[in-house]
Amino acid sequence: MSNFFLLNITTNPSTFYFIKLIMMLFFLIFIRAGLPRYRYDYLTKLGWVKFLLVMITLLTFTVVYYYF
């Protein structure tokens, strides 16, 4: 497949790189604008309440798995 959107990649790689760069920038800006922004206190509460419980549970299952 030498044609990508009617561009010859083998003779003009800088054009392909520029298109790839524009697509990546659009994707990153779209993700940044689309996701909600969480406050610092919400993230710390989430980390201490939810993720600490998940970590302890996984650690317990791992210890039990290797013990038996």
Secondary structure by P-SEA (a helix, b strand, c coil): ccccccccccccaaaaaaaaaaaaaaaaaaaaacbbbbcaaaaaaaaaccaaaaaaaaaaaaaaaaac
